[in-house]
Amino acid sequence: MSLPLEGFEYLEDALKLQFSEMFRPRAEHALAAIRSVHWDGTIRPRVIANDANLSRTRDGCYDQGQNSLWISPEGPYPESTFIHEVAHVLDSLAISGRSSCTVFGRSLEGWRGAVVFKRSYAWLKHLEESATVRLYGCGRWVGQAKTSDTQDHVEYLLDWGELSARPYYQWVAIMSDDRLLLRQLNRIRGDLDGITVNCQWAAEDFEEVSRSLDGVFEAMQYM
């Protein structure tokens, strides 16, 4: 891996960490995994990252308007959640702004195409119309019947922002070969049985997505 280009800064410098003493080592663990996979381009303005008690169904969130990222200390996989939310930061402050660049634009479209044509995405589209669903994500059951809430969650998982953040997290976990993140990924990722809403991709379904992410970050000169 080459040295970062002149004028680039690390993600740690762009994030103003205000985590509690108990949570900070978990955030630093996640940041170390990210750093082992790619360098970070200049990200401004500075994003405030802290741990907070969120609603029962939310383990983390990123608010671009407030330049803030929150992780719930009560969530089952805070390291993985932190990486997922960092993906939203990168998408909003680094990736989306470059979509007009010809080389990067082609890489970004390749990533989107790889995501859309995978079996995991096809199941989500199928479940969007299904009458029966088991909702499983982030290590726990959220519901067992197709309700307006579960329908909303399926649509949430199909939002492009989420279709960007979830593969980024899985890519970092795999590329970093971090044992903790891989254990968490295996817990989060389940079998695609047609009636389970799953947050992540099956291993064989993710290879092309992973290669496309390589292309995106190489085009940005982050790798």
PyRosetta script that sets phi, psi and omega in degrees:
from pyrosetta import init, pose_from_sequence

init()
pose = pose_from_sequence("MSLPLEGFEYLEDALKLQFSEMFRPRAEHALAAIRSVHWDGTIRPRVIANDANLSRTRDGCYDQGQNSLWISPEGPYPESTFIHEVAHVLDSLAISGRSSCTVFGRSLEGWRGAVVFKRSYAWLKHLEESATVRLYGCGRWVGQAKTSDTQDHVEYLLDWGELSARPYYQWVAIMSDDRLLLRQLNRIRGDLDGITVNCQWAAEDFEEVSRSLDGVFEAMQYM")
pose.set_psi(1, 131.0)
pose.set_omega(1, -177.3)
pose.set_phi(2, -79.2)
pose.set_psi(2, 165.9)
pose.set_omega(2, 176.5)
pose.set_phi(3, -69.7)
pose.set_psi(3, 153.1)
pose.set_omega(3, 179.0)
pose.set_phi(4, -62.7)
pose.set_psi(4, 148.6)
pose.set_omega(4, -179.9)
pose.set_phi(5, -67.0)
pose.set_psi(5, 154.1)
pose.set_omega(5, 179.8)
pose.set_phi(6, -58.5)
pose.set_psi(6, 135.6)
pose.set_omega(6, 179.0)
pose.set_phi(7, 91.5)
pose.set_psi(7, -6.5)
pose.set_omega(7, 179.0)
pose.set_phi(8, -90.1)
pose.set_psi(8, 152.1)
pose.set_omega(8, 178.3)
pose.set_phi(9, -126.5)
pose.set_psi(9, 162.2)
pose.set_omega(9, -179.3)
pose.set_phi(10, -84.5)
pose.set_psi(10, 155.8)
pose.set_omega(10, -179.3)
pose.set_phi(11, -59.7)
pose.set_psi(11, -35.7)
pose.set_omega(11, 178.4)
pose.set_phi(12, -57.8)
pose.set_psi(12, -34.2)
pose.set_omega(12, -179.1)
pose.set_phi(13, -75.7)
pose.set_psi(13, -28.1)
pose.set_omega(13, 179.8)
pose.set_phi(14, -80.9)
pose.set_psi(14, -23.2)
pose.set_omega(14, 178.9)
pose.set_phi(15, -97.7)
pose.set_psi(15, 124.1)
pose.set_omega(15, 174.7)
pose.set_phi(16, -91.2)
pose.set_psi(16, 97.7)
pose.set_omega(16, -173.9)
pose.set_phi(17, -75.8)
pose.set_psi(17, 120.9)
pose.set_omega(17, 176.8)
pose.set_phi(18, -124.2)
pose.set_psi(18, 38.0)
pose.set_omega(18, -178.9)
pose.set_phi(19, -76.3)
pose.set_psi(19, 156.7)
pose.set_omega(19, 175.7)
pose.set_phi(20, -66.9)
pose.set_psi(20, 160.9)
pose.set_omega(20, 179.6)
pose.set_phi(21, -58.2)
pose.set_psi(21, -32.8)
pose.set_omega(21, -179.6)
pose.set_phi(22, -72.4)
pose.set_psi(22, -37.4)
pose.set_omega(22, -174.7)
pose.set_phi(23, -88.5)
pose.set_psi(23, -24.8)
pose.set_omega(23, -173.7)
pose.set_phi(24, -53.0)
pose.set_psi(24, -43.5)
pose.set_omega(24, 179.1)
pose.set_phi(25, -60.3)
pose.set_psi(25, -30.6)
pose.set_omega(25, 179.6)
pose.set_phi(26, -71.5)
pose.set_psi(26, -39.4)
pose.set_omega(26, 176.1)
pose.set_phi(27, -65.7)
pose.set_psi(27, -41.4)
pose.set_omega(27, -179.9)
pose.set_phi(28, -66.8)
pose.set_psi(28, -33.2)
pose.set_omega(28, 174.9)
pose.set_phi(29, -61.1)
pose.set_psi(29, -45.9)
pose.set_omega(29, -179.8)
pose.set_phi(30, -65.1)
pose.set_psi(30, -41.7)
pose.set_omega(30, 178.9)
pose.set_phi(31, -63.8)
pose.set_psi(31, -37.0)
pose.set_omega(31, 177.9)
pose.set_phi(32, -63.6)
pose.set_psi(32, -38.1)
pose.set_omega(32, 177.7)
pose.set_phi(33, -64.6)
pose.set_psi(33, -42.8)
pose.set_omega(33, 178.4)
pose.set_phi(34, -61.7)
pose.set_psi(34, -45.8)
pose.set_omega(34, -178.9)
pose.set_phi(35, -62.0)
pose.set_psi(35, -29.4)
pose.set_omega(35, 179.9)
pose.set_phi(36, -73.3)
pose.set_psi(36, -14.5)
pose.set_omega(36, -176.8)
pose.set_phi(37, -102.7)
pose.set_psi(37, -42.8)
pose.set_omega(37, -177.6)
pose.set_phi(38, -152.7)
pose.set_psi(38, 155.9)
pose.set_omega(38, 171.3)
pose.set_phi(39, -82.4)
pose.set_psi(39, 168.7)
pose.set_omega(39, -175.5)
pose.set_phi(40, -118.7)
pose.set_psi(40, 135.6)
pose.set_omega(40, 176.0)
pose.set_phi(41, -78.6)
pose.set_psi(41, 174.8)
pose.set_omega(41, -179.7)
pose.set_phi(42, -64.1)
pose.set_psi(42, 123.9)
pose.set_omega(42, -179.2)
pose.set_phi(43, -123.0)
pose.set_psi(43, 110.5)
pose.set_omega(43, 176.9)
pose.set_phi(44, -134.1)
pose.set_psi(44, 147.8)
pose.set_omega(44, 2.0)
pose.set_phi(45, -75.6)
pose.set_psi(45, 171.1)
pose.set_omega(45, -179.2)
pose.set_phi(46, -65.9)
pose.set_psi(46, 137.8)
pose.set_omega(46, -178.1)
pose.set_phi(47, -103.3)
pose.set_psi(47, 128.4)
pose.set_omega(47, 177.8)
pose.set_phi(48, -85.2)
pose.set_psi(48, 125.2)
pose.set_omega(48, -179.6)
pose.set_phi(49, -117.8)
pose.set_psi(49, 127.2)
pose.set_omega(49, 179.3)
pose.set_phi(50, -149.8)
pose.set_psi(50, 169.6)
pose.set_omega(50, 176.7)
pose.set_phi(51, -102.1)
pose.set_psi(51, 139.9)
pose.set_omega(51, -176.6)
pose.set_phi(52, -150.7)
pose.set_psi(52, 154.7)
pose.set_omega(52, 175.7)
pose.set_phi(53, -79.8)
pose.set_psi(53, 104.3)
pose.set_omega(53, -179.6)
pose.set_phi(54, -91.3)
pose.set_psi(54, -177.8)
pose.set_omega(54, 177.7)
pose.set_phi(55, -64.1)
pose.set_psi(55, 161.6)
pose.set_omega(55, -173.1)
pose.set_phi(56, -58.0)
pose.set_psi(56, -29.8)
pose.set_omega(56, -175.3)
pose.set_phi(57, -96.4)
pose.set_psi(57, 1.6)
pose.set_omega(57, -177.3)
pose.set_phi(58, -118.8)
pose.set_psi(58, 126.7)
pose.set_omega(58, 178.3)
pose.set_phi(59, -97.7)
pose.set_psi(59, -15.7)
pose.set_omega(59, 179.7)
pose.set_phi(60, -171.3)
pose.set_psi(60, 162.7)
pose.set_omega(60, 175.4)
pose.set_phi(61, -161.3)
pose.set_psi(61, 157.0)
pose.set_omega(61, 176.1)
pose.set_phi(62, -127.4)
pose.set_psi(62, 128.2)
pose.set_omega(62, 179.5)
pose.set_phi(63, -114.4)
pose.set_psi(63, 105.2)
pose.set_omega(63, -177.3)
pose.set_phi(64, -65.2)
pose.set_psi(64, -35.8)
pose.set_omega(64, -178.9)
pose.set_phi(65, -62.2)
pose.set_psi(65, -36.0)
pose.set_omega(65, 179.8)
pose.set_phi(66, -96.2)
pose.set_psi(66, 0.1)
pose.set_omega(66, -176.4)
pose.set_phi(67, 51.5)
pose.set_psi(67, 44.9)
pose.set_omega(67, -175.1)
pose.set_phi(68, -133.5)
pose.set_psi(68, 146.1)
pose.set_omega(68, 178.1)
pose.set_phi(69, -128.4)
pose.set_psi(69, 130.7)
pose.set_omega(69, 179.8)
pose.set_phi(70, -122.1)
pose.set_psi(70, 141.5)
pose.set_omega(70, 173.8)
pose.set_phi(71, -126.3)
pose.set_psi(71, 132.2)
pose.set_omega(71, 178.3)
pose.set_phi(72, -80.5)
pose.set_psi(72, 126.0)
pose.set_omega(72, 176.7)
pose.set_phi(73, -69.0)
pose.set_psi(73, -12.6)
pose.set_omega(73, 179.5)
pose.set_phi(74, -88.7)
pose.set_psi(74, -7.4)
pose.set_omega(74, -178.9)
pose.set_phi(75, -68.4)
pose.set_psi(75, 155.1)
pose.set_omega(75, -176.1)
pose.set_phi(76, -73.8)
pose.set_psi(76, -27.7)
pose.set_omega(76, -175.9)
pose.set_phi(77, -135.8)
pose.set_psi(77, 69.9)
pose.set_omega(77, -173.5)
pose.set_phi(78, -63.5)
pose.set_psi(78, -33.5)
pose.set_omega(78, 178.0)
pose.set_phi(79, -62.8)
pose.set_psi(79, -45.7)
pose.set_omega(79, 179.5)
pose.set_phi(80, -66.4)
pose.set_psi(80, -40.0)
pose.set_omega(80, 178.6)
pose.set_phi(81, -63.2)
pose.set_psi(81, -40.0)
pose.set_omega(81, 179.4)
pose.set_phi(82, -60.8)
pose.set_psi(82, -44.0)
pose.set_omega(82, 179.2)
pose.set_phi(83, -64.5)
pose.set_psi(83, -40.6)
pose.set_omega(83, 177.1)
pose.set_phi(84, -58.0)
pose.set_psi(84, -45.1)
pose.set_omega(84, -178.5)
pose.set_phi(85, -71.9)
pose.set_psi(85, -33.1)
pose.set_omega(85, 174.5)
pose.set_phi(86, -60.8)
pose.set_psi(86, -34.8)
pose.set_omega(86, 177.3)
pose.set_phi(87, -59.5)
pose.set_psi(87, -40.1)
pose.set_omega(87, 177.1)
pose.set_phi(88, -64.2)
pose.set_psi(88, -37.3)
pose.set_omega(88, 176.8)
pose.set_phi(89, -62.3)
pose.set_psi(89, -49.7)
pose.set_omega(89, -179.7)
pose.set_phi(90, -61.3)
pose.set_psi(90, -40.9)
pose.set_omega(90, -178.6)
pose.set_phi(91, -63.6)
pose.set_psi(91, -44.4)
pose.set_omega(91, -174.3)
pose.set_phi(92, -80.5)
pose.set_psi(92, -32.7)
pose.set_omega(92, -173.6)
pose.set_phi(93, -106.2)
pose.set_psi(93, -11.8)
pose.set_omega(93, -177.0)
pose.set_phi(94, -130.5)
pose.set_psi(94, -43.5)
pose.set_omega(94, -171.7)
pose.set_phi(95, -83.6)
pose.set_psi(95, -54.2)
pose.set_omega(95, -173.1)
pose.set_phi(96, -59.5)
pose.set_psi(96, -34.6)
pose.set_omega(96, -178.9)
pose.set_phi(97, -68.1)
pose.set_psi(97, -12.8)
pose.set_omega(97, -178.7)
pose.set_phi(98, -102.8)
pose.set_psi(98, 5.0)
pose.set_omega(98, -172.5)
pose.set_phi(99, -63.3)
pose.set_psi(99, -20.6)
pose.set_omega(99, 179.6)
pose.set_phi(100, -80.8)
pose.set_psi(100, -14.6)
pose.set_omega(100, 177.5)
pose.set_phi(101, -67.7)
pose.set_psi(101, 130.2)
pose.set_omega(101, -171.8)
pose.set_phi(102, -60.2)
pose.set_psi(102, -51.4)
pose.set_omega(102, -176.9)
pose.set_phi(103, -64.8)
pose.set_psi(103, -48.9)
pose.set_omega(103, -179.4)
pose.set_phi(104, -65.9)
pose.set_psi(104, -38.7)
pose.set_omega(104, 179.5)
pose.set_phi(105, -57.4)
pose.set_psi(105, -41.0)
pose.set_omega(105, 178.0)
pose.set_phi(106, -65.2)
pose.set_psi(106, -40.4)
pose.set_omega(106, 178.8)
pose.set_phi(107, -64.8)
pose.set_psi(107, -41.1)
pose.set_omega(107, -179.8)
pose.set_phi(108, -64.8)
pose.set_psi(108, -41.2)
pose.set_omega(108, 178.0)
pose.set_phi(109, -66.2)
pose.set_psi(109, -34.3)
pose.set_omega(109, 176.6)
pose.set_phi(110, -64.1)
pose.set_psi(110, -39.2)
pose.set_omega(110, 177.2)
pose.set_phi(111, -63.8)
pose.set_psi(111, -48.1)
pose.set_omega(111, -179.7)
pose.set_phi(112, -61.8)
pose.set_psi(112, -41.0)
pose.set_omega(112, 178.7)
pose.set_phi(113, -64.0)
pose.set_psi(113, -40.8)
pose.set_omega(113, 179.5)
pose.set_phi(114, -62.8)
pose.set_psi(114, -38.9)
pose.set_omega(114, 179.9)
pose.set_phi(115, -67.4)
pose.set_psi(115, -47.1)
pose.set_omega(115, -173.0)
pose.set_phi(116, -67.1)
pose.set_psi(116, -32.7)
pose.set_omega(116, -175.8)
pose.set_phi(117, -94.4)
pose.set_psi(117, 20.6)
pose.set_omega(117, 177.5)
pose.set_phi(118, -97.5)
pose.set_psi(118, 156.5)
pose.set_omega(118, -178.0)
pose.set_phi(119, -61.1)
pose.set_psi(119, -37.1)
pose.set_omega(119, -179.6)
pose.set_phi(120, -60.4)
pose.set_psi(120, -42.7)
pose.set_omega(120, 178.9)
pose.set_phi(121, -67.3)
pose.set_psi(121, -40.1)
pose.set_omega(121, 179.5)
pose.set_phi(122, -60.8)
pose.set_psi(122, -37.4)
pose.set_omega(122, 177.8)
pose.set_phi(123, -65.0)
pose.set_psi(123, -40.0)
pose.set_omega(123, 178.6)
pose.set_phi(124, -62.4)
pose.set_psi(124, -41.6)
pose.set_omega(124, 178.0)
pose.set_phi(125, -64.9)
pose.set_psi(125, -37.6)
pose.set_omega(125, 177.0)
pose.set_phi(126, -63.9)
pose.set_psi(126, -44.5)
pose.set_omega(126, -177.8)
pose.set_phi(127, -68.9)
pose.set_psi(127, -21.9)
pose.set_omega(127, 177.3)
pose.set_phi(128, -61.1)
pose.set_psi(128, -29.5)
pose.set_omega(128, -179.2)
pose.set_phi(129, -105.1)
pose.set_psi(129, -3.0)
pose.set_omega(129, -174.0)
pose.set_phi(130, -79.8)
pose.set_psi(130, 151.4)
pose.set_omega(130, 178.5)
pose.set_phi(131, -89.9)
pose.set_psi(131, -18.6)
pose.set_omega(131, -177.5)
pose.set_phi(132, -122.9)
pose.set_psi(132, 136.2)
pose.set_omega(132, -178.7)
pose.set_phi(133, -154.6)
pose.set_psi(133, 143.2)
pose.set_omega(133, 168.1)
pose.set_phi(134, -110.5)
pose.set_psi(134, 124.6)
pose.set_omega(134, -173.8)
pose.set_phi(135, -100.4)
pose.set_psi(135, 112.3)
pose.set_omega(135, -177.9)
pose.set_phi(136, -131.8)
pose.set_psi(136, 127.9)
pose.set_omega(136, 177.9)
pose.set_phi(137, -166.1)
pose.set_psi(137, 150.1)
pose.set_omega(137, 178.1)
pose.set_phi(138, 55.2)
pose.set_psi(138, 36.6)
pose.set_omega(138, 171.1)
pose.set_phi(139, 83.5)
pose.set_psi(139, 10.0)
pose.set_omega(139, 180.0)
pose.set_phi(140, -152.4)
pose.set_psi(140, 156.9)
pose.set_omega(140, 175.2)
pose.set_phi(141, -77.1)
pose.set_psi(141, 132.1)
pose.set_omega(141, 179.3)
pose.set_phi(142, -103.7)
pose.set_psi(142, -27.3)
pose.set_omega(142, 179.8)
pose.set_phi(143, -172.8)
pose.set_psi(143, 169.5)
pose.set_omega(143, -177.4)
pose.set_phi(144, -130.4)
pose.set_psi(144, -4.1)
pose.set_omega(144, -178.6)
pose.set_phi(145, -128.0)
pose.set_psi(145, 150.4)
pose.set_omega(145, 178.8)
pose.set_phi(146, -74.3)
pose.set_psi(146, 104.7)
pose.set_omega(146, 178.6)
pose.set_phi(147, -121.0)
pose.set_psi(147, 179.4)
pose.set_omega(147, 177.2)
pose.set_phi(148, -63.0)
pose.set_psi(148, -33.0)
pose.set_omega(148, 178.9)
pose.set_phi(149, -66.8)
pose.set_psi(149, -45.3)
pose.set_omega(149, -180.0)
pose.set_phi(150, -68.3)
pose.set_psi(150, -35.7)
pose.set_omega(150, 176.7)
pose.set_phi(151, -63.2)
pose.set_psi(151, -42.3)
pose.set_omega(151, 177.7)
pose.set_phi(152, -61.6)
pose.set_psi(152, -37.2)
pose.set_omega(152, -178.9)
pose.set_phi(153, -68.8)
pose.set_psi(153, -39.8)
pose.set_omega(153, 176.7)
pose.set_phi(154, -60.3)
pose.set_psi(154, -45.3)
pose.set_omega(154, 179.8)
pose.set_phi(155, -64.9)
pose.set_psi(155, -35.6)
pose.set_omega(155, 176.2)
pose.set_phi(156, -62.2)
pose.set_psi(156, -43.0)
pose.set_omega(156, -179.9)
pose.set_phi(157, -67.3)
pose.set_psi(157, -23.1)
pose.set_omega(157, 179.6)
pose.set_phi(158, -88.7)
pose.set_psi(158, -6.5)
pose.set_omega(158, 176.7)
pose.set_phi(159, -64.7)
pose.set_psi(159, 139.5)
pose.set_omega(159, -174.8)
pose.set_phi(160, -62.3)
pose.set_psi(160, -32.7)
pose.set_omega(160, 176.9)
pose.set_phi(161, -58.9)
pose.set_psi(161, -40.8)
pose.set_omega(161, 177.9)
pose.set_phi(162, -74.2)
pose.set_psi(162, -35.1)
pose.set_omega(162, 177.6)
pose.set_phi(163, -70.5)
pose.set_psi(163, -10.3)
pose.set_omega(163, 173.0)
pose.set_phi(164, -92.6)
pose.set_psi(164, -44.7)
pose.set_omega(164, -173.6)
pose.set_phi(165, -71.5)
pose.set_psi(165, -40.8)
pose.set_omega(165, -176.2)
pose.set_phi(166, -65.9)
pose.set_psi(166, -45.2)
pose.set_omega(166, 176.8)
pose.set_phi(167, -67.8)
pose.set_psi(167, -32.4)
pose.set_omega(167, 177.4)
pose.set_phi(168, -60.8)
pose.set_psi(168, -46.5)
pose.set_omega(168, 178.9)
pose.set_phi(169, -59.6)
pose.set_psi(169, -45.9)
pose.set_omega(169, -178.3)
pose.set_phi(170, -64.6)
pose.set_psi(170, -38.4)
pose.set_omega(170, 178.6)
pose.set_phi(171, -62.3)
pose.set_psi(171, -45.9)
pose.set_omega(171, 179.2)
pose.set_phi(172, -63.4)
pose.set_psi(172, -43.0)
pose.set_omega(172, -179.6)
pose.set_phi(173, -60.0)
pose.set_psi(173, -43.8)
pose.set_omega(173, -176.7)
pose.set_phi(174, -75.0)
pose.set_psi(174, -47.7)
pose.set_omega(174, -176.1)
pose.set_phi(175, -67.4)
pose.set_psi(175, -33.4)
pose.set_omega(175, 179.2)
pose.set_phi(176, -77.0)
pose.set_psi(176, -19.1)
pose.set_omega(176, -176.5)
pose.set_phi(177, 54.1)
pose.set_psi(177, 36.3)
pose.set_omega(177, -179.2)
pose.set_phi(178, -80.3)
pose.set_psi(178, 121.9)
pose.set_omega(178, -173.1)
pose.set_phi(179, -63.1)
pose.set_psi(179, -39.9)
pose.set_omega(179, 179.6)
pose.set_phi(180, -64.5)
pose.set_psi(180, -47.2)
pose.set_omega(180, -179.3)
pose.set_phi(181, -65.0)
pose.set_psi(181, -37.5)
pose.set_omega(181, 178.7)
pose.set_phi(182, -66.8)
pose.set_psi(182, -38.0)
pose.set_omega(182, 175.6)
pose.set_phi(183, -62.9)
pose.set_psi(183, -43.4)
pose.set_omega(183, 179.3)
pose.set_phi(184, -65.4)
pose.set_psi(184, -41.2)
pose.set_omega(184, 178.3)
pose.set_phi(185, -59.7)
pose.set_psi(185, -44.8)
pose.set_omega(185, -180.0)
pose.set_phi(186, -64.8)
pose.set_psi(186, -30.9)
pose.set_omega(186, 176.1)
pose.set_phi(187, -71.3)
pose.set_psi(187, -40.6)
pose.set_omega(187, -178.1)
pose.set_phi(188, -71.3)
pose.set_psi(188, -40.9)
pose.set_omega(188, -174.3)
pose.set_phi(189, -81.9)
pose.set_psi(189, 131.1)
pose.set_omega(189, -179.2)
pose.set_phi(190, -127.4)
pose.set_psi(190, -175.7)
pose.set_omega(190, 178.9)
pose.set_phi(191, -74.1)
pose.set_psi(191, 143.5)
pose.set_omega(191, 175.9)
pose.set_phi(192, -91.4)
pose.set_psi(192, 95.7)
pose.set_omega(192, -175.6)
pose.set_phi(193, -104.6)
pose.set_psi(193, 7.1)
pose.set_omega(193, 176.9)
pose.set_phi(194, 94.0)
pose.set_psi(194, -19.3)
pose.set_omega(194, 179.6)
pose.set_phi(195, -126.9)
pose.set_psi(195, 6.0)
pose.set_omega(195, 178.8)
pose.set_phi(196, -105.9)
pose.set_psi(196, 126.9)
pose.set_omega(196, 173.2)
pose.set_phi(197, -85.2)
pose.set_psi(197, 112.4)
pose.set_omega(197, -177.1)
pose.set_phi(198, -113.8)
pose.set_psi(198, 142.8)
pose.set_omega(198, -174.7)
pose.set_phi(199, -77.9)
pose.set_psi(199, -26.1)
pose.set_omega(199, -170.3)
pose.set_phi(200, -123.6)
pose.set_psi(200, 175.5)
pose.set_omega(200, -175.8)
pose.set_phi(201, -95.2)
pose.set_psi(201, 144.6)
pose.set_omega(201, 170.9)
pose.set_phi(202, -65.1)
pose.set_psi(202, 153.0)
pose.set_omega(202, -173.6)
pose.set_phi(203, -55.8)
pose.set_psi(203, -48.6)
pose.set_omega(203, -177.1)
pose.set_phi(204, -70.0)
pose.set_psi(204, -19.2)
pose.set_omega(204, -179.0)
pose.set_phi(205, -87.3)
pose.set_psi(205, -8.4)
pose.set_omega(205, -170.9)
pose.set_phi(206, -103.7)
pose.set_psi(206, -11.8)
pose.set_omega(206, -172.2)
pose.set_phi(207, -59.1)
pose.set_psi(207, -46.9)
pose.set_omega(207, -179.8)
pose.set_phi(208, -67.7)
pose.set_psi(208, -37.3)
pose.set_omega(208, 176.9)
pose.set_phi(209, -61.4)
pose.set_psi(209, -42.7)
pose.set_omega(209, 179.7)
pose.set_phi(210, -62.0)
pose.set_psi(210, -44.1)
pose.set_omega(210, 179.2)
pose.set_phi(211, -63.2)
pose.set_psi(211, -37.9)
pose.set_omega(211, -179.6)
pose.set_phi(212, -67.7)
pose.set_psi(212, -34.5)
pose.set_omega(212, 176.1)
pose.set_phi(213, -67.1)
pose.set_psi(213, -36.9)
pose.set_omega(213, 173.4)
pose.set_phi(214, -53.9)
pose.set_psi(214, -45.6)
pose.set_omega(214, -178.2)
pose.set_phi(215, -63.9)
pose.set_psi(215, -39.7)
pose.set_omega(215, 178.9)
pose.set_phi(216, -61.6)
pose.set_psi(216, -48.9)
pose.set_omega(216, -175.8)
pose.set_phi(217, -75.8)
pose.set_psi(217, -27.9)
pose.set_omega(217, 173.0)
pose.set_phi(218, -68.2)
pose.set_psi(218, -39.7)
pose.set_omega(218, 178.9)
pose.set_phi(219, -63.8)
pose.set_psi(219, -31.6)
pose.set_omega(219, 177.1)
pose.set_phi(220, -83.4)
pose.set_psi(220, -2.4)
pose.set_omega(220, -176.1)
pose.set_phi(221, 60.5)
pose.set_psi(221, 37.0)
pose.set_omega(221, 176.2)
pose.set_phi(222, -94.8)
pose.set_psi(222, -8.5)
pose.set_omega(222, -179.9)
pose.set_phi(223, -125.4)
pose.dump_pdb("model.pdb")
